[in-house]
Amino acid sequence: MCGISGLFCKSTTASIEGAAVLSSMNDRLEHRGPDGAGLKWFDNTAFGLAHRRLSIIDLSEKAAQPMCLNERYWLSFNGEIYNYLELRAELCALGAVFQSHSDAEVLLQAYFFWGADCLQRFNGMWAFAIYDHQQNTLFCARDPYGVKPFYYLENQTHFGFASEIKALIAIPSYQATANKKALLAYFGLSKIEMETEGFFKGVYELQPGYTLSYDLSTQQKSIASYYIPTHIDAKQAKNQFKATLENAVALRLRADVPLGFCLSGGLDSSSLLHLSAKINRNKKVTSLANGLHAFTAANDSTLDERKWAQQMIAQTDATWHVSELNSQQLIDALPQLIYHQDIPLLSTSTFAQSSIMKSAAQQHIKILIDGQGGDELFAGYQVFYPTFFKELFWTGSWALFLREWSQLGNSPSSKKYILKEWLKDLITYLPNKVQGIITKRANPSLAYLRQLPEKSRQRYSSLQEHLASYCHEHELKSLLRWEDRCSMQFGIESRTPFADDTELLQTARSLQITDLIQNGWSKYLLRKALDTELPSTISWRRDKKGFSVPESAWLMETTHFWSEQIETHCALDKSELIDHVQLQKDLARIFSHSKYAGLQNFVFRYVCYLIWLKEFEIKQFA
């Protein structure tokens, strides 16, 4: 895992300082790659590539970047190509000669032999840029589900890209400006990066499964989708599921440094720890030479998951590292956490995730395997149940509909929730004005917005369509961005088998809905596949928490801090989106009872926003 950046200067004046600007961009990504730095500047084309290195595979200098092939192609790469050994053998048969044992060189050779088609062969996570010095062109790509980040900007003076926005802010021709449309989505919808232009006006995100090509000679840019999900026979997908899952985990154990596991006590993280222990027993894994290490966030509340995680520790004999968290730690960590995220937080759960990464770094673990993506692949959230029942109804599976309806006690959902979601679908047919009135009554925090965000509710007729939307649009991508920044803050590589294994993604997209939800159980096939191997209390656990913390209780414990932050820094907010005067008047009521948890989260988000304005010295709004 690493940090990448690149800069093209369009004018002679800008190019004089180009190398220095790129160096500054690279410095801002030091946390992503504390093991080394590299920079290549081309004076004749006023372009350069930079790289911050987190050494994971082939720790030698031969694997350093930017990496060159044939004195023509230059690579800066962030990610892992997990099937690099298989691709390396294939490329050697074609005549490739390798100088290192790294997956980065495999990527570069794959591009040389196969061009953009190499993307169809990769199994892993990536965001990379390849500069063709001979043609003076740039080819960039991001993995299908957006595990690795890629941002860019272009103005009359510069074209630049980087792993994190903070690096782009180092470009002198760019003035940090808050994007009011993104802020409205943040405050009104609790959503981030729904569009390519996010919180910073003029900074764009290359979407998952897309490539960006740039001709430096003509200054022409083109962006295109390359990822088209493929499907296989549903019966074949079901039969090969367990083998595919085990292979996905085995590939992600490949590393030359120590590896550990995020363990929440839920099905996804428990499955990955169990399978890794099983693989290691059968064939000793280099990255697990020092044993299995599992990391859990804990807190003094009903959300604490130690009693479930403990069962997996006992079964796998892993060394257990527990991070005891409290509200004061959240306050202390908040400014740095927001700086590393580049944007305001949505909830306190990001702090819990960050604490896990910090704990791993303190134990000199450089890789953590996490279960992010399991719920999106296998229908683990209650939001998928209304669509599941709609599909059963509209396809005439009425007997199954009734049977599943009677088994909802096994699910993370409820009849009340499903009926409310169906009602929300019906409301979308009403006039916009009426919808606005209903929405404001349902969400009290909207009373503090001076204008409402544009809201469009998608209606799904099939479960797989709903899952695909979550995976390919902003939902999963948003979770993966929190994960990436939390891990990279502490120089940790986070690996997510459920979000980046090509074969597993294909298999999951091909399953029938009754393989996903059955007898009320979410993620049914995953539960059945490991039924006899995991403790039954884990494999058939109904509730769902993840790395959760008692947000409402913590915020009420620290009321003074949130009030003080608004009073001290509200003058920074020139967006004219929030009625902070009324918000301040209502703070005593908001923090008086847990029944106002939604409003408390709104206050939390507003304070995070103010800290964000301060950390990034944002004075302009557009």
Beta strands, then each sheet from edge to edge (+ up, - down):
strand 1: 2-9
strand 2: 36-42
strand 3: 47-53
strand 4: 67-69
strand 5: 73-81
strand 6: 124-132
strand 7: 137-142
strand 8: 151-154
strand 9: 158-162
strand 10: 177-178
strand 11: 204-205
strand 12: 210-215
strand 13: 220-225
strand 14: 259-262
strand 15: 293-298
strand 16: 319-324
strand 17: 367-369
strand 18: 493-495
strand 19: 620-621
sheet 1: 2+ 3- 1+ 9- 8+ 11-
sheet 2: 4+ 5- 6+ 7- 12+ 13-
sheet 3: 10+ 19+
sheet 4: 16+ 15+ 14+ 17+ 18+
end
